[in-house]
Amino acid sequence: MKLSEFKEALTKVKELKFEQSNGFEVPAHFHVTEIGKIDKHFIDCGGTMRDESVINFQLWVADDVEHRFAVDKLLGVIKMSEEKLGLSDAEIEVEYQGETVSKYNVVFNGGVFKLQNKFTDCLAKDNCGIPETKKKVSLSELQNQSCCEPSSGCC
């Protein structure tokens, strides 16, 4: 989700709700402790130079269970971040403490911001000699698919 999409989604909710990738809600007394711009300049294992920029939101849960981070306050912090950090309309990642600090993609669905797991990947599979993964299909699955008749004109 890009920053513009996130801000638009904020206008549709009265209270902030984040749901973890396991389906559990982030406790309602969370706090957005920081918004940052992270620029990553790197070289992949195939020798290609790459640049990546994301906007990072850090969620933190304190012992103060009465605390609530309001939508208006978050919009204000985003506005200040845009001005002071020169944020572009980049993708948002959310940092949240589970067993360790994890980073998530975020989508908006049904009034809730859902954290989606991020995964590592090789960006230069063709240069590393990693074969393309082929979809495994069992013959029994193929038998259940409808086939066209020779006279149907689909072949």
C-alpha positions as CSV (number, residue, x, y, z in Angstrom):
1,M,0.0,0.0,0.0
2,K,1.3,3.4,-1.0
3,L,1.3,6.4,1.4
4,S,-1.5,8.1,-0.6
5,E,-3.7,4.9,-0.3
6,F,-3.0,4.7,3.4
7,K,-4.0,8.3,4.0
8,E,-7.2,7.8,1.9
9,A,-8.0,4.7,4.0
10,L,-7.6,6.7,7.2
11,T,-10.4,9.0,6.1
12,K,-12.7,6.0,6.1
13,V,-12.2,5.0,9.7
14,K,-13.0,6.5,13.1
15,E,-10.4,4.4,15.0
16,L,-7.1,2.7,14.0
17,K,-7.1,-1.0,13.9
18,F,-4.2,-3.2,12.8
19,E,-4.5,-6.9,12.4
20,Q,-1.4,-9.2,12.5
21,S,-0.7,-11.7,9.8
22,N,-1.9,-14.5,12.2
23,G,-5.4,-12.9,12.4
24,F,-4.9,-11.4,15.9
25,E,-5.5,-7.7,16.4
26,V,-2.6,-5.5,17.4
27,P,-3.7,-4.3,20.9
28,A,-5.8,-1.2,20.7
29,H,-3.4,0.7,23.0
30,F,-0.6,0.6,20.4
31,H,1.4,3.7,19.5
32,V,3.0,4.7,16.2
33,T,6.4,5.6,17.6
34,E,8.0,6.7,14.4
35,I,7.5,7.3,10.7
36,G,10.6,7.1,8.6
37,K,12.0,7.1,5.1
38,I,14.2,4.1,4.4
39,D,16.4,4.2,1.3
40,K,18.2,1.0,0.5
41,H,21.0,1.0,-2.2
42,F,22.3,-2.5,-2.7
43,I,23.8,-4.9,-5.2
44,D,22.1,-8.3,-5.7
45,C,23.9,-11.6,-6.0
46,G,23.9,-11.2,-9.8
47,G,25.8,-8.0,-9.7
48,T,22.8,-5.6,-10.5
49,M,22.8,-2.3,-8.6
50,R,19.3,-1.7,-7.0
51,D,17.6,1.1,-5.1
52,E,14.5,0.7,-2.9
53,S,12.6,3.2,-0.9
54,V,9.9,2.6,1.7
55,I,8.1,4.5,4.3
56,N,8.4,2.8,7.6
57,F,5.8,3.0,10.4
58,Q,6.8,1.5,13.7
59,L,4.0,0.2,16.0
60,W,4.7,-0.2,19.6
61,V,2.6,-1.6,22.5
62,A,3.2,-0.2,25.9
63,D,1.8,-1.1,29.3
64,D,-0.6,1.8,29.3
65,V,-3.7,0.0,28.2
66,E,-5.8,3.3,28.3
67,H,-3.7,4.8,25.5
68,R,-5.3,5.2,22.0
69,F,-3.6,6.7,19.0
70,A,-6.2,8.7,17.1
71,V,-6.6,8.9,13.4
72,D,-6.3,12.7,13.4
73,K,-3.0,12.4,15.3
74,L,-1.6,9.9,12.8
75,L,-2.6,12.1,9.9
76,G,-0.8,15.0,11.6
77,V,2.4,13.0,12.1
78,I,2.2,11.8,8.5
79,K,1.8,15.4,7.3
80,M,4.8,16.5,9.4
81,S,6.8,13.6,8.1
82,E,6.0,14.5,4.5
83,E,7.2,18.0,5.0
84,K,10.3,17.4,7.1
85,L,11.4,14.1,5.5
86,G,10.3,14.9,1.9
87,L,8.4,11.6,1.7
88,S,7.3,10.5,-1.7
89,D,4.3,8.3,-2.5
90,A,6.3,5.2,-1.7
91,E,5.1,1.8,-0.4
92,I,4.5,1.5,3.4
93,E,6.0,-1.2,5.5
94,V,5.0,-1.6,9.1
95,E,7.5,-2.7,11.8
96,Y,6.0,-4.5,14.7
97,Q,7.4,-6.5,17.7
98,G,6.5,-10.1,17.8
99,E,9.0,-12.7,18.9
100,T,11.4,-10.3,17.1
101,V,11.0,-7.1,15.2
102,S,9.3,-8.0,11.9
103,K,8.5,-5.9,8.9
104,Y,5.1,-6.3,7.1
105,N,3.3,-5.0,4.0
106,V,0.0,-3.5,4.8
107,V,-3.4,-3.6,3.1
108,F,-6.7,-2.1,4.0
109,N,-9.7,-4.4,4.2
110,G,-13.0,-3.9,6.0
111,G,-11.9,-0.9,8.0
112,V,-8.8,-2.7,9.3
113,F,-5.2,-2.3,8.3
114,K,-3.9,-5.9,7.8
115,L,-0.2,-6.7,8.2
116,Q,1.0,-9.1,5.6
117,N,4.2,-11.1,5.9
118,K,7.1,-10.1,3.8
119,F,9.5,-12.7,2.3
120,T,13.0,-12.8,1.1
121,D,13.7,-13.6,-2.5
122,C,16.6,-13.9,-4.9
123,L,16.4,-11.1,-7.4
124,A,18.9,-12.6,-9.8
125,K,17.7,-16.2,-10.1
126,D,18.8,-16.3,-13.8
127,N,22.4,-15.3,-12.8
128,C,22.6,-17.7,-9.8
129,G,21.7,-20.8,-11.7
130,I,18.5,-21.3,-9.6
131,P,16.0,-23.1,-11.8
132,E,12.5,-21.6,-12.3
133,T,10.0,-23.3,-10.0
134,K,7.5,-25.3,-12.0
135,K,4.0,-25.8,-10.7
136,K,3.4,-29.4,-9.6
137,V,0.1,-30.8,-10.9
138,S,-1.1,-34.3,-10.2
139,L,-2.7,-36.3,-13.0
140,S,-5.9,-36.7,-10.9
141,E,-6.3,-32.9,-10.9
142,L,-6.0,-32.8,-14.7
143,Q,-8.7,-35.4,-15.1
144,N,-11.2,-33.1,-13.2
145,Q,-10.6,-30.2,-15.6
146,S,-13.1,-29.8,-18.4
147,C,-11.7,-30.5,-21.8
148,C,-13.1,-29.2,-25.0
149,E,-14.6,-31.4,-27.6
150,P,-12.9,-31.6,-31.0
151,S,-16.0,-30.1,-32.7
152,S,-16.2,-27.1,-30.2
153,G,-13.8,-25.0,-32.2
154,C,-11.7,-24.1,-29.1
155,C,-8.6,-26.0,-30.2
